[in-house]
Amino acid sequence: MPELRKDPVVGRWVIIATDRARRPSDFVAEPVRPVGTECVFCEGNEDKTPPELLAGRSPESRPNGPGWSYRVVANKFPALRIEGELEPTGEGLFDRMNGVGAHEVVIETPTHAASLATLPVEAVADVLLAFRERMVDLKKDPRFEYVLVFKNHGAAAGASLEHPHSQLIATPIIPIMVAEEMAGAARYYAMKERCVWCDIQRQERRGGRRTIVEASGFLALAPFAPRFPFETWILPTVHRAAFEESGVDELRNLAALLSGFLRRMNRVLGDPPFNFMLHTAPLRGSELESFHWHLEVIPKLTRVAGFEWGSGFFINPLPPEDAAAALRAESS
């Protein structure tokens, strides 16, 4: 019997389509053959990117040359541009403003064939610390309200380059997805004076059916009402609204859990294309008691079609309990 499930944060309903039920093994991705073209992100091609904003380097290396472990550069084809003023205006009932923001690329490693799942934990921690440092810096710009960190892995997930990289975009408004989470979390907090994500973690620990792994202050779980098969949330177990306020040791612990989780996912699903998105508090809302930062990992295993676009419902053919069990069964 199909089941409708309601997300406890934003109130979004999803359909768990058990009549279309599929086994976890049905989602294994087809292997993708690499394309043999020159990569602008590889070591030695630093002159093919904008100048670096941040980098991990050996002492003898020079900026914008070889000898780095990660680099952060401005996106050569940005969605929003750093120059200019917002200048909001109205045109009747329509609102507009200049496309001002920041769009940056985090080149995660000089090794083209590596990934966050195969890099040493310290290298993954450096990437997370780079996210934090860039968020802290962009927070100083009063034009920006939010910084979204995201990763597209694989062509089906929107990656235009194979080399391991992630991105961040600073925007002058709070994205609608985050605003909906904030509003839902605020309603929950007004009723219960507790964070909804903290309550989710407490309940999932008791049941255990949707928990995947917990270690060193972080928990990975399959949400109760996932939009997609194997959708996973990774959260700090201690309440924290803003990712950029995480300490160095915390981010090292997150790196260990994240890389271990990605290895589990790759073994179960065959290195699938995926997206991850970091949802954190707005730049001016780091002390929100109702919001809890979290990383959403979504493998690209199904397609969004007309019903989803037209209704706002998502159809997921795999119960989250089955996805969590498959991931738990794999060691990291």
C-alpha positions in Angstrom: 0.0 0.0 0.0 1.5 3.4 -0.9 2.1 5.8 2.0 2.0 9.5 2.4 4.5 10.9 4.8 4.8 14.5 6.1 8.2 16.1 6.7 8.1 17.5 10.3 10.2 20.6 9.5 8.6 22.2 6.4 5.3 20.2 6.3 6.1 18.8 2.8 4.3 15.6 1.9 6.0 12.8 0.0 4.7 9.6 -1.4 6.5 6.4 -0.5 5.4 4.4 -3.5 5.5 0.8 -2.2 3.5 -0.4 -5.2 6.6 0.6 -7.2 8.9 -0.8 -4.5 12.5 -1.4 -5.5 15.3 -3.1 -3.7 18.4 -1.1 -2.7 20.4 -3.1 -5.2 18.2 -1.8 -8.0 19.7 1.6 -7.7 23.3 0.8 -8.5 24.7 3.3 -10.9 26.3 2.4 -14.3 30.0 3.1 -14.3 31.0 6.3 -16.0 34.1 6.4 -18.2 36.2 9.5 -17.7 36.6 11.8 -20.6 40.2 12.4 -21.6 40.3 16.2 -21.9 42.6 18.6 -20.2 41.4 19.7 -16.8 41.7 23.3 -15.8 41.5 22.3 -12.1 44.5 19.9 -12.2 47.8 20.9 -10.7 49.9 22.8 -13.2 46.9 24.6 -14.7 46.6 27.3 -12.0 46.9 30.0 -14.7 43.6 28.7 -16.2 41.5 29.7 -13.2 41.0 33.1 -11.5 43.5 33.9 -8.7 43.1 31.8 -5.6 41.2 33.3 -2.6 42.4 30.7 -0.2 44.6 27.6 -0.5 46.4 24.9 1.5 50.0 25.0 0.4 53.5 23.6 1.1 55.8 26.2 2.6 58.0 26.3 -0.5 55.1 26.8 -3.0 53.9 30.1 -4.3 50.3 31.4 -4.7 48.6 30.4 -8.0 51.2 27.8 -8.7 51.7 24.1 -8.0 52.2 22.7 -4.5 48.7 23.0 -3.1 46.4 20.6 -1.4 43.2 22.6 -2.1 42.3 25.9 -3.7 39.4 28.3 -3.5 38.9 30.5 -6.6 36.2 32.7 -8.0 33.9 30.9 -10.4 34.9 31.9 -14.0 31.3 31.9 -15.0 29.5 33.1 -11.9 25.8 33.0 -11.3 26.1 36.3 -9.3 28.9 38.9 -9.5 30.7 40.5 -6.6 30.8 44.0 -8.1 28.0 46.5 -7.8 25.2 47.5 -5.5 21.9 45.8 -5.1 19.7 48.7 -6.1 16.3 47.0 -5.5 13.5 48.5 -7.6 9.8 47.7 -8.3 8.0 47.4 -11.6 4.3 47.4 -10.6 3.9 44.3 -8.5 7.2 42.9 -9.7 10.5 43.3 -7.7 14.0 43.2 -9.0 17.6 43.9 -7.9 21.0 43.7 -9.4 22.6 40.2 -9.5 25.1 40.9 -6.8 26.7 38.0 -4.8 29.7 35.8 -4.7 30.3 32.5 -6.6 33.3 30.5 -5.6 34.8 27.1 -6.4 36.6 24.9 -3.9 39.0 22.6 -5.8 39.2 19.8 -3.2 42.4 18.1 -4.3 45.1 18.3 -7.0 44.4 14.6 -7.8 41.9 14.4 -10.7 40.8 10.8 -9.9 40.3 11.3 -6.2 37.0 12.1 -4.3 35.9 13.0 -0.8 35.3 9.2 -0.3 38.9 8.4 -1.1 40.8 11.4 0.3 42.5 11.1 3.7 40.3 12.4 6.5 42.7 15.4 7.0 42.2 16.4 3.4 38.4 16.3 3.8 38.7 18.3 7.0 40.7 20.9 5.0 37.8 21.2 2.5 35.3 21.7 5.4 37.6 24.3 7.0 37.8 26.1 3.7 34.0 26.3 3.6 34.1 27.8 7.1 36.8 30.3 6.3 35.1 31.5 3.2 31.8 31.8 5.0 33.4 33.8 7.8 35.0 36.2 5.2 31.8 36.6 3.1 29.9 37.3 6.3 31.7 40.6 6.6 30.0 41.9 3.4 26.8 43.6 4.5 25.2 43.0 1.1 25.0 39.2 1.7 22.4 37.4 3.8 23.2 33.8 3.1 26.0 31.5 1.9 25.0 28.2 0.3 27.6 25.5 0.1 26.9 22.7 -2.4 28.5 19.9 -4.4 27.5 18.4 -7.7 29.2 15.0 -8.2 28.8 13.4 -11.6 27.2 14.7 -14.8 23.7 13.6 -13.8 24.0 15.7 -10.7 25.0 18.8 -12.6 28.8 18.7 -12.5 30.3 20.2 -15.7 33.9 19.1 -14.7 35.0 15.8 -13.3 37.8 17.1 -11.1 36.6 16.9 -7.4 35.2 20.3 -6.5 32.4 22.0 -4.6 31.0 25.5 -4.7 29.6 28.2 -2.6 27.3 31.1 -3.6 26.6 34.1 -1.3 23.2 35.7 -2.0 21.6 39.0 -0.9 18.4 37.1 0.1 17.7 33.9 2.0 17.0 31.0 -0.4 13.4 29.8 -0.4 14.3 26.3 0.7 16.1 27.6 3.7 13.4 30.1 4.5 10.8 27.3 4.5 12.9 25.3 6.9 13.4 28.3 9.1 9.7 29.0 9.2 8.8 25.4 9.9 11.4 25.2 12.6 10.2 28.4 14.2 6.6 27.2 14.3 7.8 24.0 16.0 9.9 25.9 18.5 7.0 28.3 19.3 4.9 25.2 20.2 7.4 23.1 22.1 10.4 25.4 22.9 12.7 22.8 21.4 14.6 22.4 18.2 12.9 20.1 15.7 16.1 18.6 14.5 17.2 17.9 18.0 13.9 16.1 18.6 14.2 14.2 15.4 17.6 12.9 16.5 16.3 11.9 19.9 13.4 10.0 18.4 15.5 8.3 15.7 18.1 7.1 18.2 15.3 5.4 20.2 13.9 3.6 17.2 17.1 3.1 15.3 15.4 2.1 12.0 16.5 5.2 10.1 19.8 5.9 11.7 22.8 5.1 9.6 25.9 5.9 11.7 26.7 8.1 14.7 30.3 9.0 15.7 32.1 11.8 17.5 29.3 14.3 17.7 27.6 13.7 14.4 24.7 11.6 13.2 23.7 10.4 9.7 20.1 9.4 9.3 17.5 8.7 6.6 14.7 11.3 7.1 11.2 10.1 7.8 9.8 11.6 4.7 12.6 11.6 2.1 12.1 13.1 -1.3 14.5 10.7 -3.0 15.9 7.2 -2.5 18.9 7.2 -0.1 18.4 10.8 0.8 20.5 11.3 4.0 20.9 14.1 6.6 24.1 14.6 8.6 23.7 16.7 11.7 25.8 17.7 14.7 24.3 16.0 17.8 24.8 19.1 19.9 22.6 22.0 18.9 24.3 24.5 16.6 22.6 26.9 14.2 25.6 28.2 12.2 28.1 25.9 10.4 30.8 28.6 10.4 30.9 28.5 14.2 32.1 24.9 14.3 35.5 24.3 15.7 38.5 22.7 14.0 38.1 19.5 16.0 34.4 19.3 15.2 35.0 19.6 11.5 37.7 16.9 11.7 35.1 14.7 13.2 32.6 15.6 10.6 35.2 14.9 7.9 35.6 11.3 9.3 31.9 10.6 9.3 31.3 12.2 5.9 34.0 10.4 4.1 33.0 7.1 5.8 29.4 7.7 4.8 30.3 8.4 1.2 32.3 5.1 1.0 29.2 3.2 2.3 27.1 4.9 -0.3 29.5 4.1 -3.1 29.7 0.5 -2.1 25.9 0.1 -2.0 25.1 2.2 -5.1 28.2 2.0 -7.2 29.6 5.5 -6.9 26.4 7.3 -7.9 26.1 10.9 -9.0 25.0 13.0 -6.0 24.4 16.4 -4.7 25.0 17.7 -1.2 23.8 21.0 0.2 24.8 22.6 3.5 21.8 24.3 5.2 23.0 26.7 7.8 21.6 29.7 9.6 21.6 33.0 7.7 24.7 35.1 8.1 22.9 37.4 10.7 21.1 34.5 12.5 23.9 32.4 14.1 22.2 32.3 17.5 18.8 30.9 16.4 17.5 28.4 18.9 15.1 27.0 16.4 17.5 26.2 13.6 20.1 23.4 13.4 22.6 23.3 10.6 22.7 20.1 8.6 24.1 18.6 5.4 21.7 17.0 3.0 23.1 14.3 0.7 21.0 13.2 -2.3 22.1 10.5 -4.8 20.7 11.1 -8.3 18.8 7.8 -8.7 15.4 8.8 -9.9 14.0 11.6 -12.1 11.7 14.4 -11.2 8.8 14.5 -13.7 5.5 16.2 -14.4 3.7 15.1 -11.3 6.4 16.3 -9.0 6.8 19.7 -10.8 3.0 20.2 -11.0 2.1 19.1 -7.5 5.0 19.7 -5.2 4.8 16.0 -4.1 7.8 13.8 -4.5 7.5 10.1 -5.3 10.1 7.9 -3.6 10.0 4.2 -4.5 12.2 3.1 -1.6 11.2 3.4 2.1 13.9 5.2 4.1 14.0 2.3 6.6 15.3 0.0 3.8 17.8 2.6 2.6 19.2 3.1 6.1 19.4 -0.7 6.7 21.4 -1.1 3.4 23.8 1.7 4.4 24.2 0.4 8.0 25.1 -3.0 6.7 28.2 -1.6 5.0 31.3 -0.7 7.0 32.9 2.6 6.4 
